[in-house]
Amino acid sequence: MTTLRGANTRSPGKTQIRARRLGLVLALPALLYIAVFLVAPLFYNLWISVSDANGANLISGEFAPRGFDNYRDVLADADFRNGLWLSAVFTLSCLVLQFIIGYALALFFRRPFPGNGTVRALLLVGWILPPVVTGTIFKWMFDSDYGVFNYLLMQMGLIDTPILWLTGATSAMVAVVVANLWVGIPFNMLLLLSGLHTIDDSLYEAAEVDGAGKWRCFTSITEPLMRPVVISVLLLGVINTYKVFDLIFTMTKGGPVTATTTLPVYTYVETFTLFEFGKGAAASTLTLLLPLVLSVFYVRSLREEER
């Protein structure tokens, strides 16, 4: 009896150890992928950011450390501060508009109607397409000579002469924001719609029986229950919008002059146009800080939602 009891008391511990070992074995390919393609390049980038690496000495490896001079040069650069401001404007504009429109569409598609699935599938095309393709499409649409936007505005009598969308500082930023909305709105709509489907319809039916209107149902039922989903969507929206590069570069290449040179575009220009690899690595490290902090908050919000 004593032997059997001892075996029974030890077996759960052995089972847990075996389960942990099996979990590590199954997770090993993912861990190797993260180490090779994420962690190693990150540390290499940090090393380049504190060196005098440039187009001449990077391949030969004959670059030397120079401390935090690259970071000081980047922070003192007026173009970097301009890129920080433009990133804030671009991110905030896209975030507010795509969230409001995406939330409205999610509320609209929550109720079934003929063609619901087809229309939703068509809206997702903008999110599925590669950003380079989206940028090319909108570059043609915003063309001052034969773009569809100028044609429609002139046909409606709203303008007399074509607007130079991609050659004006303000209009170029408007153009890239509109193009990014086509990508961001379906993403917001899809996540918010998934959250809305988790709310029990009986709650709305009970509220309507008590005399609550649509606005009251939204503020008292939808908004409180959707709050965790909304926080996650906003955090993901900031991260995804803040790092947009390919769409902006395809449309304007950061121009005119530096009117749309956000931080990702600034980092690309410093690294692959001016070949200041040390300075570009420092700029990319500074650009990484905001998504890193927001990612921590996103993981915490997911844990709180699970609890």
FENMO-V433326 format. One record per residue. RES is the residue in three letters. SS is DSSP state (2 for helix, 1 for strand, 0 for the rest). PHI is phi in radians with two decimals (* if undefined). NEAR is the number of other C-alpha atoms within 8 Angstrom. Layout:
((RES,SS,PHI,NEAR) (RES,SS,PHI,NEAR))
This chain:
((MET,0,*,4) (THR,2,-1.12,5) (THR,2,-1.15,6) (LEU,2,-1.14,7) (ARG,2,-1.12,8) (GLY,2,-1.11,8) (ALA,2,-1.16,8) (ASN,2,-1.20,8) (THR,2,-1.31,8) (ARG,2,-1.51,8) (SER,2,-1.09,8) (PRO,2,-1.07,8) (GLY,2,-1.14,8) (LYS,2,-1.11,8) (THR,2,-1.10,8) (GLN,2,-1.15,8) (ILE,2,-1.11,8) (ARG,2,-1.12,8) (ALA,2,-1.13,8) (ARG,2,-1.15,8) (ARG,2,-1.10,8) (LEU,2,-1.10,8) (GLY,2,-1.09,8) (LEU,2,-1.17,8) (VAL,2,-1.13,7) (LEU,2,-1.19,7) (ALA,2,-1.49,8) (LEU,2,-1.02,8) (PRO,2,-1.01,7) (ALA,2,-1.15,7) (LEU,2,-1.13,8) (LEU,2,-1.12,8) (TYR,2,-1.06,9) (ILE,2,-1.08,9) (ALA,2,-1.15,9) (VAL,2,-1.37,9) (PHE,2,-1.75,8) (LEU,2,-2.10,9) (VAL,2,-1.23,9) (ALA,2,-1.06,9) (PRO,2,-1.09,9) (LEU,2,-1.12,8) (PHE,2,-1.19,8) (TYR,2,-1.15,8) (ASN,2,-1.10,10) (LEU,2,-1.11,11) (TRP,2,-1.16,8) (ILE,2,-1.10,13) (SER,2,-1.18,16) (VAL,0,-1.94,15) (SER,1,-2.21,13) (ASP,0,-1.74,11) (ALA,0,-1.12,13) (ASN,0,-2.56,10) (GLY,0,-1.11,9) (ALA,0,-1.51,7) (ASN,0,-1.93,10) (LEU,0,-1.18,11) (ILE,0,-1.18,6) (SER,0,-1.24,6) (GLY,0,1.37,6) (GLU,0,-1.63,6) (PHE,0,-1.89,9) (ALA,0,-2.07,7) (PRO,1,-1.18,7) (ARG,0,-2.34,9) (GLY,0,1.19,7) (PHE,0,-1.75,8) (ASP,2,-1.12,8) (ASN,2,-1.09,14) (TYR,2,-1.15,12) (ARG,2,-1.15,8) (ASP,2,-1.14,9) (VAL,2,-1.15,11) (LEU,2,-1.16,9) (ALA,2,-1.51,7) (ASP,0,-1.35,8) (ALA,2,-1.14,7) (ASP,2,-1.17,8) (PHE,2,-1.17,12) (ARG,2,-1.13,9) (ASN,2,-1.13,10) (GLY,2,-1.13,13) (LEU,2,-1.12,10) (TRP,2,-1.14,9) (LEU,2,-1.17,13) (SER,2,-1.10,11) (ALA,2,-1.14,9) (VAL,2,-1.13,8) (PHE,2,-1.10,12) (THR,2,-1.15,11) (LEU,2,-1.14,9) (SER,2,-1.09,9) (CYS,2,-1.14,14) (LEU,2,-1.10,12) (VAL,2,-1.14,8) (LEU,2,-1.20,9) (GLN,2,-1.21,12) (PHE,2,-1.26,12) (ILE,2,-1.10,8) (ILE,2,-1.17,10) (GLY,2,-1.11,14) (TYR,2,-1.17,12) (ALA,2,-1.08,8) (LEU,2,-1.18,9) (ALA,2,-1.11,13) (LEU,2,-1.12,10) (PHE,2,-1.19,7) (PHE,2,-1.45,10) (ARG,2,-1.15,9) (ARG,0,-1.53,6) (PRO,0,-1.21,6) (PHE,0,-2.73,5) (PRO,0,-1.03,4) (GLY,0,1.48,6) (ASN,2,-1.00,9) (GLY,2,-1.13,6) (THR,2,-1.15,7) (VAL,2,-1.13,8) (ARG,2,-1.09,9) (ALA,2,-1.10,8) (LEU,2,-1.16,7) (LEU,2,-1.16,9) (LEU,0,-1.34,10) (VAL,2,-1.04,8) (GLY,2,-1.10,10) (TRP,2,-1.41,12) (ILE,2,-1.35,6) (LEU,0,-1.09,8) (PRO,0,-1.08,7) (PRO,2,-1.01,8) (VAL,2,-1.13,9) (VAL,2,-1.16,8) (THR,2,-1.06,12) (GLY,2,-1.08,14) (THR,2,-1.16,10) (ILE,2,-1.05,8) (PHE,2,-1.27,11) (LYS,2,-1.10,10) (TRP,2,-1.23,10) (MET,2,-1.16,10) (PHE,0,-1.62,13) (ASP,0,-1.05,13) (SER,0,-1.25,11) (ASP,0,-1.62,6) (TYR,0,-2.31,9) (GLY,0,-1.34,11) (VAL,2,-1.24,10) (PHE,2,-1.15,8) (ASN,2,-1.11,14) (TYR,2,-1.10,9) (LEU,2,-1.16,8) (LEU,2,-1.12,10) (MET,2,-1.25,12) (GLN,2,-1.16,7) (MET,0,-1.45,7) (GLY,0,1.33,7) (LEU,0,-1.41,7) (ILE,0,-2.35,8) (ASP,0,-1.75,6) (THR,0,-2.13,5) (PRO,0,-1.08,9) (ILE,0,-1.51,6) (LEU,0,-1.46,9) (TRP,2,-1.03,11) (LEU,2,-1.61,15) (THR,2,-2.02,9) (GLY,0,-1.85,9) (ALA,2,-1.08,11) (THR,2,-1.26,7) (SER,2,-1.15,11) (ALA,2,-1.16,16) (MET,2,-1.14,11) (VAL,2,-1.05,8) (ALA,2,-1.11,12) (VAL,2,-1.24,11) (VAL,2,-1.15,11) (VAL,2,-1.09,9) (ALA,2,-1.11,12) (ASN,2,-1.24,10) (LEU,2,-1.10,11) (TRP,2,-1.10,10) (VAL,2,-1.52,10) (GLY,2,-1.38,12) (ILE,2,-1.09,12) (PRO,2,-1.07,13) (PHE,2,-1.10,11) (ASN,2,-1.12,14) (MET,2,-1.06,14) (LEU,2,-1.13,9) (LEU,2,-1.20,10) (LEU,2,-1.20,14) (LEU,2,-1.15,13) (SER,2,-1.10,8) (GLY,2,-1.17,10) (LEU,2,-1.13,12) (HIS,0,-1.23,8) (THR,0,-1.45,6) (ILE,0,-1.44,9) (ASP,0,-1.22,7) (ASP,2,-1.12,6) (SER,2,-1.12,6) (LEU,2,-1.14,9) (TYR,2,-1.20,10) (GLU,2,-1.11,8) (ALA,2,-1.15,8) (ALA,2,-1.17,10) (GLU,2,-1.17,10) (VAL,2,-1.11,7) (ASP,0,-1.38,6) (GLY,0,1.66,6) (ALA,0,-1.33,9) (GLY,0,-1.51,7) (LYS,2,-1.11,6) (TRP,2,-1.13,6) (ARG,2,-1.14,9) (CYS,2,-1.11,13) (PHE,2,-1.18,9) (THR,2,-1.28,9) (SER,2,-1.71,8) (ILE,2,-2.06,11) (THR,2,-1.13,11) (GLU,2,-1.09,9) (PRO,2,-1.12,8) (LEU,2,-1.29,8) (MET,2,-1.57,10) (ARG,2,-1.02,8) (PRO,2,-1.07,9) (VAL,2,-1.16,10) (VAL,2,-1.09,9) (ILE,2,-1.08,9) (SER,2,-1.11,11) (VAL,2,-1.12,11) (LEU,2,-1.15,10) (LEU,2,-1.12,12) (LEU,2,-1.11,9) (GLY,2,-1.10,11) (VAL,2,-1.11,12) (ILE,2,-1.09,11) (ASN,2,-1.20,8) (THR,2,-1.36,11) (TYR,2,-1.06,11) (LYS,0,-1.68,7) (VAL,0,-1.10,9) (PHE,0,-2.24,8) (ASP,2,-1.08,9) (LEU,2,-1.14,14) (ILE,2,-1.15,14) (PHE,2,-1.16,10) (THR,2,-1.16,11) (MET,2,-1.42,12) (THR,0,-2.26,11) (LYS,0,0.97,10) (GLY,0,1.55,14) (GLY,0,-1.63,13) (PRO,0,-1.18,12) (VAL,0,0.98,5) (THR,0,-2.20,8) (ALA,0,-1.19,12) (THR,0,-2.19,15) (THR,0,-1.46,14) (THR,0,-1.27,13) (LEU,2,-1.03,13) (PRO,2,-1.06,12) (VAL,2,-1.19,13) (TYR,2,-1.03,13) (THR,2,-1.10,12) (TYR,2,-1.10,10) (VAL,2,-1.09,10) (GLU,2,-1.09,13) (THR,2,-1.49,14) (PHE,2,-1.88,9) (THR,2,-1.88,7) (LEU,0,-1.58,7) (PHE,0,1.01,9) (GLU,0,-1.63,12) (PHE,2,-1.16,16) (GLY,2,-1.13,15) (LYS,2,-1.19,14) (GLY,2,-1.14,14) (ALA,2,-1.15,14) (ALA,2,-1.12,15) (ALA,2,-1.13,12) (SER,2,-1.18,10) (THR,2,-1.17,11) (LEU,2,-1.15,7) (THR,2,-1.15,10) (LEU,2,-1.28,8) (LEU,2,-1.09,8) (LEU,2,-1.09,7) (PRO,2,-1.05,11) (LEU,2,-1.14,8) (VAL,2,-1.13,8) (LEU,2,-1.16,10) (SER,2,-1.12,10) (VAL,2,-1.09,8) (PHE,2,-1.12,9) (TYR,2,-1.15,11) (VAL,2,-1.11,8) (ARG,2,-1.12,8) (SER,2,-1.13,11) (LEU,2,-1.14,9) (ARG,2,-1.15,8) (GLU,2,-1.13,7) (GLU,2,-1.18,7) (GLU,2,-1.16,5) (ARG,0,-1.17,4))
